C-alpha cells in the first residue's frame, strides 16, 4: 500500500508526488473560458504603459562635460518635449544632441538663439538633414556626464521613491561632479 502523498505501484514501491502549483501544459491547452478571461485581465494587452518608477534625466552640459542644467521627467515623456527648457538662456554656441531631439521646432529655436545645431536626423525623416559627424563625436561628453551621475547607486537604481527626492539626488551628484572637475 502506498503512503499518503506518494503514488504507489503494484509491486509496493512509491514515487513522490510532483509539487503542487506547478503549471501543467495539458491544463493550459484545455482552459475553461472563465480561466482564459481571467488571464487576459491579469496581463494588459497594451504594454506601452510601463509599471514601476520610470524616469528620464535630461542634461545640458558645457564644453567640459559638466552638467549645467538638468530636468527629470516621467519615463514615457518624449525627449524633444524638454529641449527648449534645457537650451533656453544657456548662452551656448552649439547644440549637440542625439536623434531623440531631432525636430524642426528644436532646430529652429536653437538657430534663433545663435547656436550651431548638430543633431543627426531620424531614419524615418522624409528630408534627411546634413550634420557634421566629427563635431557629433563631442557628444561623448554628455554620455560621460550620465556615466558620472549613474556611478552613484541611488541614481542608477532610482532608489528614491519620490520625484522631488530623486531630482535632489541628481542635483547633489551634479554638484559633486562640479567639485571634482573644478
Protein Blocks (a to p, Z undefined) as FASTA:
>chain_A
ZZehiacdfkopacddddehiacfklmmmccfklmmmmmmmpcfblmbcgdjdddddddd
dfkopafbdcdddfkbcfklmmmmmmgonlpabdcddfklgcfklmmmmmmnopacdddd
dfklfbdcdddfklmmmmmmmmmmmmmmmmpmklmnomalbfklmmmmmmmmmmmmmmmm
ZZ
